[in-house]
Amino acid sequence: MSTYSPSGVNTETFSYENFQGLDSSRDITSLDTGKEQHLTTIDNGYCDWRGQIVRDPSVSQRSSAAKVTHLIHYKSNGVVWAEETGASMNFKSDAEHNLLDVHPNGSVISSTVFNNRVQLASKGRPLYFYDGSSFLRNQSTALNNLKPSFVTSIQSRLAVAGVEGSSTTVHLSRVNQDDIFPDDEPLDSANVLRAGRIDIANLLGTADEISALGSFEQNRLVLFTSDRAIVYKIDTNIDNWQLDDDTFLNIGCASHNTVVKAGTDLIFCSRSGIHSIKRSEENGILVYSYSLSDKVDLLYRKLFASVANSQEISAVFDQDEAQYHVFFPQGDKCTRLTLTLNPESETPTPKFSTATFINARCGSFLGGDLVLGTAGGVYDVNKVESTEGFTPDLTFTTPLLWHGSLTGTKQTHSIILQAAGKGMVTMDAQDLNGNQLGSLVFEVDDTKDDNHFLGVALSKQYERKWSHRYKAAQYTFKIESGEGLLRVIGFAVLVKG
């Protein structure tokens, strides 16, 4: 007898749909909303803009390597990376060019592309570049004395900071030349394209120092400290440099490698969360910052505290999927926190998820090509519908679901899962006291002959007998096997009246 046959039992349906990702700002006892339902965990998957839970895409190994700690594209579909071995750090590219024993283990690398070359900096170490055929040391005498921590590019100039003994100063190269910095210039030079420097020590009013650099719009250089950010307008003409008085950013950046451009905005990580810098749509003049991660503040701080050196935290923005991935390395393991933005909304509606699959610890995106660095090599991220490569197991957990009353005991009748794709879904549930209630298995197979029942409007529904008594229950779904796109649209619990 089909579970869809009339049972003669009066039931009330409690449905859960339009999932909104993680929420650690409220206790699991107070998150049962049904519509726009938040989750307590979601690993190796994310909630898309329609509110569906989607399994993360598969990955394919591009290159085998030791522990990859930094990664950047040097051309379309070409990457260069830094790897740690047991003895030291090496620079490598997928064109099989190597520079061995370049830095000691534990060195934090920052990079940018300037003059069609990848510039690679590390605190207290010489600056190197990769031109697609070899790794070479920058020939600037001044730069080799500075040995900066951070590097970025702005208005045809290479900008560096994080210099020991000069922690509040940014040094900018001559226009279009990465080997001429201020101390390389003649003392009497009047060339408006000459190299220059900016010292913000007397603008801070504290003993703070520069912790990151970022470029905003076309000509704004953002100088981050631990507690605030200062913006300068940069021009190819050095005489036109000026402080941007219309910008007030009272939030700092904890790691240079988390600063990325996301459309017209600049996203970065502070000690307490993820923030964005954007220009006001109302007046077009004011530039301000706002928090994106209030919903996961406790989770974010837990992940932040798990990293020994905050400068090791890095991030990448996937423009095609509108996702900001933050990597929190913990030894050979790493947790990724993903912020998924809604491309259909004028105001950002961030949805958060995590990922531990392959322990990715850094990434780079260019021209639709998302590449991840891991403790075991470099991996390409396939499109979400791809059936190639290695597919992760998706797990998500609901908060305590009360099905109405907070005090009454419920007698459930059945449960319905609405899903599309292919995979094996295992559902476990426990009650308010942590006692195991039971387990069910749903084999989701999205074919034209699958699960078509006469009189059932939604062909993607899977209903199972589920007879239990509880005041509240927490459900965990784990999706294994299968490949390609898999989505969970929602589920419903039928409670006897």
GIPEJO-V552178 format. One record per run of one state. SS is the DSSP state (alpha for helix, beta for strand, coil for the rest). FROM is the first residue (numbers start at 1). TO is the last residue. If there is no record, write none. Layout:
ss: [SS	SS]
from: [FROM	FROM]
to: [TO	TO]
//
This chain:
ss: [coil	beta	coil	beta	coil	alpha	coil	beta	coil	beta	coil	beta	coil	beta	coil	beta	coil	beta	coil	beta	coil	beta	coil	beta	coil	beta	coil	beta	coil	beta	coil	alpha	coil	beta	coil	beta	coil	beta	coil	beta	coil	beta	coil	alpha	coil	beta	coil	alpha	coil	beta	coil	beta	coil	beta	coil	alpha	coil	beta	coil	beta	coil	beta	coil	alpha	coil	beta	coil	beta	coil	beta	coil	beta	coil	alpha	coil	alpha	coil	beta	coil	beta	coil	beta	coil	beta	coil	alpha	coil	beta	coil	beta	coil	beta	coil	beta	coil	beta	coil	beta	coil	beta	coil	beta	coil	beta	coil	beta	coil	beta	coil	beta	coil	beta	coil]
from: [1	11	18	22	23	28	31	39	44	45	48	53	56	59	64	67	76	78	85	89	94	98	104	109	115	117	123	128	131	135	138	141	147	150	155	157	162	163	164	166	167	169	173	182	185	196	200	201	205	210	217	220	226	229	234	238	241	242	244	247	248	249	250	256	259	260	263	265	270	274	280	287	292	294	306	310	313	314	319	323	331	333	341	351	356	357	360	362	367	369	375	377	382	390	391	394	399	401	402	410	421	422	432	436	446	461	466	469	471	473	481	487	497]
to: [10	17	21	22	27	30	38	43	44	47	52	55	58	63	66	75	77	84	88	93	97	103	108	114	116	122	127	130	134	137	140	146	149	154	156	161	162	163	165	166	168	172	181	184	195	199	200	204	209	216	219	225	228	233	237	240	241	243	246	247	248	249	255	258	259	262	264	269	273	279	286	291	293	305	309	312	313	318	322	330	332	340	350	355	356	359	361	366	368	374	376	381	389	390	393	398	400	401	409	420	421	431	435	445	460	465	468	470	472	480	486	496	497]
//
